[in-house]
Amino acid sequence: MKRAPEDLMVRLCRQYINGPGDCMTWSGTQNGCGYGVLSIGSRTDRTARNVKAHRLSASLWKGFKLESTLFVCHRCDNPLCINPDHLFIGTNADNCADCKVKGRFAIGVKNGANKLTPDQVSSIRMACRNGAVQAETARRFGVHKQTITNIVRRRQWKHVA
């Protein structure tokens, strides 16, 4: 039997505690990325699935469609918050822009996959300006040739002069 929306509202509201500020912090199950999740639908009619708690909150109080490919972003930066006043709907680009504005975007040495330092990036740009072959420069620094191309064309490491 499919649950009524009011039933989901009650379930959602039962699973939060007051958090920092006026966050409504999810106290139920979390996924591996630190977001609250709960199961909706029915196993009987094979509609059961897990949804993120903040997306369900946006669905119930903001009219957000759960099937949407849009993001439900947190103004409070608390992934467990389900307070509809803290949530906004946006694209991936909106989410990334919000992340950058708040200083949470991992660029340069903050990026865990990074292999270079700002000094090395400056050296790469200077070497290529002076005629160094990008493939050889890539081997020298232990990165892919496309990485060198992206650095030289300022697609990567834009923040390094």
N, C-alpha and C positions, 0 to 999 in steps of 0.2 A: 504494500500500500504506500502510495506517495505521500510524503509529509506536506502539511499545509505550510505556507510561508510563515504564519504566526508561530508554528511549532519550531521552525528554524530560528526565528527571532528569540524565542525563549531559550533554546539550546545555546545559542551564541551568547546571550546575556548571562547565562548561568556559568559560563566558563571564563570570566575575566575578573581581575582584581584591579583596584586603583593603583596605577603606576606613578612614575615620576611626572611632575606637572599634572596635567589632566588626562594623561594617557589611560586608556582602558586596556590593560595588559592581559593578553590571552594567557590562560593558565592551563589549557588543555594540551593535547598532543602537538609536538613540533616536528617539522621535517628537518632534513639534514642541513638546510640553509638557515635555520632559525626562525622560520615562519610558522605561525599556528595553522593547524589543519584539522578538519573534521570531515566525517563521512556524511554524504547526503544521498538521497535516493534509496532504492530498495534492491536487495540481493535477489528477491523473488522475481521481479520483472527485469533484472539485469541493468538497472539504472544507477546502481550504487557506484559512487566515486568519491575520491577525496578532493576537497577544495580548500584553498587557503582562506583562513578565517577573515583576513582583512578584505579579500575579494568578496566574500559572502556579505560582510558588513556593508560594503559599497553597493552591493546588489540590493540588499534589504532597505537601506536608508537613502541611497542616492539614485536608484534606478539603473545601476550598472548591470549590463548583461554578462553573466558568468562565461558565456561562450565567446565573448569579445577577445580579440587579440591585443587590445589596449592594456596598458599597465595600470594598476592601482598603486599609487606612490604615497609615501608617508612624509608629511611636512615635518613630523617630529623625529624622523630617522630611527624610530623604534619598530623593528620588523614584527614585533608581537602586538603592537597597538592596533585595536579595532575601532577606535573612536572615529566615527564618520566625519567629525569636524577636522580631523588630522589627515584625512585621506583626500587625494585628488586623482583624477583620471588623466592619463597622458600617454604619449607614444614612447617608444624606447629612447628617442632623441630627447624628449622632455625629461625623462628619468635621468639620462646622462647629464643633461644641462643642470638639473637640480643637484646632482651629485658633485659636479664641478664647482658650482657656486658655493656649496657647503664645504669644499675642500676635501672631499672623500674620494675623489677620482685618483686611482693609482697610476701616476705617470712617472716616467723616468725610473730612478732608483727605487721608488716606492712600489713599483710593479714587480711582483714576485718572479715573473718569468724573464725579467731583465738580465742581460748579460754584460751591458756596457755601463760606463760611468760618464758623467757629463764631459770630463776632460777627454775621454776617448772619442766621444761624439764630435767635439771640436776638432780633434786631430783628424778624424775621418773626413770632415768637411774641408779642412784645409788641404789635406793630401789630395782629395779629388779635385779641388779647385786648381791645384798645381799639376794636374795631369795623371794622377795615380789611376791605375786600372781598378775598377770596382770589384771585379772577381778576385783579384790579388789582395785587395784591401779586406774583402770579406774573409778570405782564408787567414790573413794575418790576425784579425780580431776574433776569429772563431764564430762568425755569424753567416747567415745566408746572404747571397749577393743582393737579393731583393731588399733586405734590411738596409744595406748600404745605399741602394737607390732611394729608398724611402727617407733615409736620413738626409741625403744630399738634396732631395726635392722637398724637404721639410714636411713630409707626411708623418714622420715619427720624430720625436724629440724636438717638437716645435719650440718648446720653452727654453732650449739651450741656444745661446747666441752663437 
